[in-house]
Amino acid sequence: MRGGWRRWAGPVAVWGYAAGIVGFYAVLYKRTAAAEGAATPAAAAPASEADTATGREMPSVSIVVPARDEERNIEACVRSLLAQDYPDFEVIVVDDGSTDATPAILRRLAGDSAARGRLRVVRVDALPAGWAGKPHALHTGVVAARGDWLLFTDADTRHAPGSLRHAVETALARDLDLVSYGTLQDLPDFWGRVLMPMAYLGVAMQYPADKVNDPDSPVAIANGQYILLKRGLYDRIGGYAAPGLRATVLDDRDLAVAAKRAGGRLAMVDGRDLVRTRMYHGLREQWDGWSKNAYAGSRGGPLFYLAMIAGLPLACIVPFLLPIAGLLRRNRAAALAGGVALSSVIAYRSWLDREMRIPWRYAWTHPLAAAIFTGILARSFWRKASGRGVTWRGRTIQV
């Protein structure tokens, strides 16, 4: 009897594991597919049609761009914003203590004829105590802003000419207070293609778009690369000067949470055809950037976070090892169950890579991405627990 149980225990365990992996990736697919399909992919209509789509006068918009040492990005970003085919907007770039060529580039841009009356540059020389850099830069830009609506966007973004008009039209047509675009990620390098899908599935798992867009759900998030919101709502929640926002390392998520708690209507919109960005260059920037956000961005608390650190290898690395181990040990159950688990992983990751316009072969880098992100999660937790904070753009931030 005891020997019979041992004979069945192994197959039951490996097939139970395979079923768990299939179920896990099925849930992931449901949540990430909801994020991709949260809205019809954005397409810009001719300006003459857009201005009459709602029958309302188009509101004024102030675009605020925080920039700290952005010499490789700022010119292309600002030029794409100045080229918007929207009737009433201004661009405010907040130079947040840059020490590279960013100030010189901005001075040159401000002198161009295309920028006159549209572009203003505000310099921040010192960060006040109690503030994180980006919230303070955004706050500084809003103080100078005149628009009825605010658009927060990052210096590493590029905007199609119809992007602003599309976002405003979406907000007016759907009676929204905050619209955030999911942008197209430019991923020309190896590490971006390996790691960005892993980051994306983690965000979509914890912040499914159907919950974010549901006014009855407390789940809220926005993409800091593109957030359009009513000035009145921003002022009502106290803006980034509010005590809970001025020192946050997740300025986009926490702004969305505050907006939703205040009764604002939010929507994440597929803006991949209208705005693109390249967040990080190389492995080091990926490591530092995601370490900054990983712990603060988790919704489940410390125990859930520790479970993620332990569970990521089980869900993303072991499925690649199990069929190999089964074949080497001539264990048919392990080989077959491992093959089923691996097939579900490859199917999901191949679909996600296709959505992110990454070559299909990168699905096989999934365990490498998981190994690196396990290190990122552990580092983020350790720096929080030890009180060391995180370093970004020459500043140490307490998570």
C-alpha positions in Angstrom: 0.0 0.0 0.0 2.8 2.4 1.0 4.8 1.5 -2.1 1.7 2.1 -4.3 1.3 5.6 -2.9 4.9 6.5 -3.6 4.4 5.3 -7.1 1.5 7.7 -7.7 2.7 10.6 -5.6 5.3 11.8 -8.2 2.9 11.8 -11.2 0.2 13.5 -9.1 2.6 16.2 -8.0 3.9 17.0 -11.5 0.5 17.0 -13.1 -0.9 19.1 -10.3 2.0 21.6 -10.9 1.3 21.6 -14.6 -2.4 22.3 -14.1 -1.4 25.2 -11.8 0.9 26.7 -14.4 -1.8 26.4 -17.1 -4.3 28.0 -14.8 -1.9 30.8 -13.9 -1.1 31.7 -17.4 -4.8 31.5 -18.4 -5.6 34.1 -15.7 -2.6 36.2 -16.9 -3.9 36.1 -20.5 -7.3 37.2 -19.4 -6.0 40.1 -17.4 -3.4 41.3 -20.0 -5.8 40.8 -22.9 -8.3 43.0 -21.0 -5.6 45.6 -20.8 -4.8 45.4 -24.5 -8.5 45.6 -25.3 -9.5 48.2 -22.8 -10.3 50.6 -25.7 -10.3 50.5 -29.4 -6.7 51.2 -30.6 -6.4 55.0 -30.9 -6.6 56.4 -34.4 -6.5 60.1 -35.1 -9.4 61.6 -37.1 -8.9 64.7 -39.3 -8.9 67.9 -37.2 -12.1 69.2 -38.8 -13.9 66.1 -37.7 -12.4 66.1 -34.2 -13.4 69.7 -33.4 -17.0 68.9 -34.0 -17.2 65.4 -32.7 -18.8 66.4 -29.3 -20.3 69.7 -30.3 -18.4 71.4 -27.5 -15.6 74.0 -27.6 -12.2 72.3 -27.2 -10.8 73.1 -23.8 -7.4 74.7 -23.3 -4.6 72.2 -22.3 -1.3 72.8 -20.5 1.2 70.1 -21.2 3.8 69.6 -18.4 7.0 67.8 -19.1 9.4 67.2 -16.2 13.0 66.8 -17.4 16.1 66.0 -15.5 19.3 65.2 -17.5 17.3 64.4 -20.6 19.7 65.5 -23.3 19.1 62.4 -25.4 15.3 62.8 -25.4 14.1 66.3 -24.8 14.3 67.8 -28.2 12.4 65.1 -30.0 9.8 65.1 -27.3 9.2 68.8 -27.3 9.1 69.1 -31.1 6.5 66.3 -31.2 4.4 68.2 -28.7 4.7 71.5 -30.4 3.5 69.8 -33.6 0.1 68.9 -32.1 -2.9 69.8 -34.3 -4.9 71.0 -31.3 -6.3 74.5 -31.2 -5.4 75.7 -27.7 -2.4 74.3 -25.8 0.9 75.3 -24.2 4.0 73.3 -23.4 5.7 73.8 -20.1 9.0 72.0 -19.6 10.3 71.9 -16.0 14.1 71.6 -16.1 14.6 69.8 -12.8 18.2 70.8 -11.9 19.7 69.2 -15.1 23.5 69.1 -15.2 23.9 67.9 -18.8 23.0 69.7 -22.1 19.2 69.8 -21.4 19.1 73.5 -20.4 21.0 74.5 -23.6 18.7 72.4 -25.8 15.7 74.0 -24.2 17.0 77.5 -24.7 17.5 76.8 -28.3 14.1 75.3 -28.7 12.5 78.3 -27.0 14.1 80.5 -29.6 12.5 78.7 -32.5 9.7 80.4 -34.3 7.5 77.2 -33.9 7.8 77.5 -30.1 6.8 81.2 -29.7 3.7 81.5 -27.6 3.6 77.8 -27.0 6.7 76.8 -25.1 7.8 77.9 -21.6 10.8 76.6 -19.6 10.7 76.7 -15.8 14.0 75.9 -14.0 14.1 74.2 -10.6 17.5 74.6 -8.9 16.9 72.8 -5.6 14.6 70.1 -4.4 12.7 71.2 -1.2 12.7 68.9 1.8 9.9 66.4 1.9 9.5 66.1 -1.9 10.5 63.5 -4.5 11.9 65.0 -7.7 9.2 64.2 -10.2 6.1 65.2 -8.1 7.8 68.5 -7.3 8.6 69.1 -11.0 5.0 68.4 -12.0 3.7 70.6 -9.2 6.0 73.4 -10.4 4.7 73.0 -13.9 1.1 73.1 -12.8 1.7 76.3 -10.8 2.7 78.0 -14.1 -0.1 76.4 -16.1 -3.1 78.2 -17.5 -5.1 75.3 -19.1 -8.5 73.9 -18.1 -6.9 70.4 -18.6 -3.4 69.2 -17.7 -1.4 66.7 -19.6 1.6 65.1 -17.8 4.0 63.3 -20.1 7.6 62.2 -19.8 10.6 63.5 -21.7 11.3 60.2 -23.3 8.0 60.1 -25.2 7.2 60.9 -28.9 3.7 62.1 -29.8 1.8 61.8 -33.1 0.2 65.1 -34.2 -3.3 63.9 -33.4 -2.6 62.4 -30.0 -3.7 65.3 -27.8 -6.9 65.8 -29.8 -7.7 62.2 -29.6 -7.2 62.1 -25.8 -9.4 65.2 -25.3 -12.1 63.9 -27.5 -12.0 60.6 -25.7 -12.4 62.4 -22.3 -15.3 64.6 -23.6 -17.1 61.8 -25.4 -17.0 59.4 -22.4 -17.4 62.1 -19.7 -14.0 61.2 -18.2 -11.9 63.1 -15.7 -8.7 61.3 -16.4 -7.4 59.6 -19.5 -4.2 57.7 -19.6 -2.6 56.1 -22.6 -0.9 52.8 -22.8 2.0 53.7 -25.0 4.1 51.8 -27.5 7.4 50.8 -26.0 10.4 51.2 -28.3 12.5 48.1 -27.6 15.5 48.1 -30.0 17.9 46.4 -27.6 18.1 42.9 -26.3 17.5 43.6 -22.6 14.4 45.7 -23.3 12.9 42.9 -25.3 13.7 40.4 -22.6 12.5 42.4 -19.6 9.7 44.7 -20.6 7.1 41.9 -21.2 7.8 40.6 -17.7 7.3 44.0 -16.2 4.1 44.5 -18.2 2.6 41.2 -17.2 3.3 42.0 -13.5 1.5 45.4 -13.8 -1.4 43.9 -15.7 -1.8 41.1 -13.2 -2.1 43.5 -10.2 -3.9 46.3 -12.0 -6.3 44.8 -14.6 -7.6 47.4 -17.0 -11.2 46.4 -16.6 -11.0 47.1 -12.9 -9.1 50.4 -13.4 -11.8 51.5 -15.8 -14.7 50.4 -13.5 -15.8 53.4 -11.4 -17.1 51.0 -8.8 -13.7 49.3 -8.3 -11.1 50.8 -6.0 -8.3 49.6 -8.3 -6.6 52.6 -9.9 -3.5 53.2 -11.9 -2.3 55.5 -14.7 0.7 55.5 -17.0 2.9 58.5 -16.2 4.1 58.6 -19.8 0.7 60.1 -20.7 -1.9 61.4 -18.2 -4.6 63.9 -19.2 -6.8 65.1 -16.4 -9.1 68.0 -15.6 -7.5 70.9 -13.7 -10.4 71.0 -11.4 -10.0 67.4 -10.3 -6.3 67.9 -9.8 -6.9 71.0 -7.6 -9.7 69.2 -5.7 -7.3 66.4 -4.6 -4.6 68.9 -3.6 -2.4 68.0 -6.6 1.1 66.8 -6.0 1.4 69.2 -3.0 -0.9 66.9 -1.1 1.0 65.2 1.8 0.4 61.7 0.3 1.7 62.7 -3.1 4.6 65.0 -2.7 7.1 62.3 -1.8 5.8 59.3 -3.8 8.0 57.3 -6.1 4.8 56.1 -8.0 3.5 59.5 -9.0 1.2 58.1 -11.7 -0.4 55.3 -9.6 -0.9 57.4 -6.6 -2.4 60.3 -8.6 -4.9 57.9 -10.1 -5.8 56.4 -6.7 -6.4 59.9 -5.3 -8.4 60.9 -8.4 -10.6 57.8 -8.2 -11.2 58.2 -4.4 -12.3 61.8 -5.1 -15.0 60.5 -7.5 -13.1 61.0 -10.8 -13.8 58.8 -13.7 -10.7 57.1 -15.1 -9.9 55.2 -18.2 -6.8 53.5 -19.5 -6.8 53.8 -23.3 -4.8 51.9 -25.9 -2.6 54.7 -27.3 0.1 52.7 -29.0 -0.6 54.3 -32.4 -0.3 57.8 -31.0 2.5 57.9 -28.3 5.7 55.9 -28.1 8.5 55.8 -25.6 11.8 54.2 -24.7 12.0 54.0 -20.9 15.4 52.5 -20.4 18.7 52.0 -22.2 20.5 48.8 -21.3 20.4 46.3 -18.4 21.7 48.7 -15.7 18.9 51.3 -16.3 16.3 48.4 -16.3 17.7 47.1 -13.0 17.7 50.5 -11.3 14.4 51.7 -12.8 12.3 48.7 -11.9 14.0 48.4 -8.5 12.8 51.9 -7.8 9.2 51.0 -8.4 8.8 47.3 -7.7 8.0 47.2 -4.0 6.0 50.5 -3.9 3.9 49.3 -6.9 2.8 46.0 -5.3 -0.8 46.0 -4.1 -0.6 43.0 -1.8 1.5 44.0 1.1 4.8 42.5 2.4 3.6 38.8 2.6 2.2 38.9 -0.9 5.4 40.5 -2.1 7.6 37.8 -0.6 5.3 35.2 -2.2 6.0 36.9 -5.5 9.7 36.6 -5.0 9.3 32.9 -4.3 6.7 32.2 -6.9 8.3 33.9 -9.9 10.9 31.2 -10.4 8.2 28.5 -9.9 6.0 30.0 -12.5 8.5 31.2 -15.1 11.7 29.1 -14.7 10.7 25.6 -13.5 8.4 25.0 -16.6 11.5 25.2 -18.8 13.5 22.8 -16.6 10.9 20.2 -15.8 10.6 18.6 -19.2 14.4 18.5 -19.6 14.7 16.8 -16.2 11.9 14.4 -17.1 13.7 13.4 -20.3 17.1 13.0 -18.6 15.7 10.9 -15.9 13.4 9.0 -18.3 10.4 10.0 -16.2 7.5 10.1 -18.6 5.1 11.9 -16.3 7.5 14.7 -15.6 8.4 15.0 -19.2 4.8 15.1 -20.4 3.5 17.4 -17.6 6.5 19.7 -18.1 5.8 19.9 -21.8 2.2 20.9 -21.0 3.3 23.6 -18.6 6.0 24.8 -21.0 3.5 25.0 -23.8 1.3 27.3 -21.8 4.2 29.6 -20.9 5.4 29.8 -24.5 1.9 30.4 -25.8 1.3 33.3 -23.4 4.7 34.9 -23.8 4.5 34.6 -27.6 1.2 36.3 -27.7 2.4 39.1 -25.3 5.6 39.6 -27.4 3.4 39.9 -30.5 1.3 42.6 -28.8 4.4 44.4 -27.8 5.9 44.1 -31.3 8.8 41.9 -30.2 10.2 39.1 -32.3 8.6 35.7 -31.4 12.0 34.1 -30.5 12.2 36.2 -27.3 9.5 34.0 -25.7 12.4 31.6 -24.9 14.1 34.3 -22.8 11.2 34.1 -20.3 13.3 32.3 -17.6 16.1 34.8 -18.0 13.7 37.7 -17.5 12.2 35.9 -14.5 15.6 35.3 -12.9 16.5 39.0 -13.3 13.2 40.2 -12.0 13.5 37.9 -9.0 16.7 39.8 -8.2 15.0 43.1 -8.8 12.1 42.2 -6.5 14.5 41.1 -3.8 16.7 44.2 -4.1 13.6 46.5 -3.9 12.4 44.7 -0.8 15.8 44.8 0.8 16.4 48.5 0.2 13.0 49.2 1.6 13.5 47.0 4.7 17.0 48.4 5.3 15.9 52.0 4.9 18.4 52.6 2.2 15.9 53.9 -0.3 16.6 53.9 -4.0 18.9 56.0 -6.1 17.6 57.5 -9.4 19.0 60.4 -11.4 21.5 61.2 -8.7 18.9 61.4 -5.9 18.1 58.9 -3.1 14.4 58.3 -2.7 12.8 56.6 0.3 10.1 54.2 -0.9 
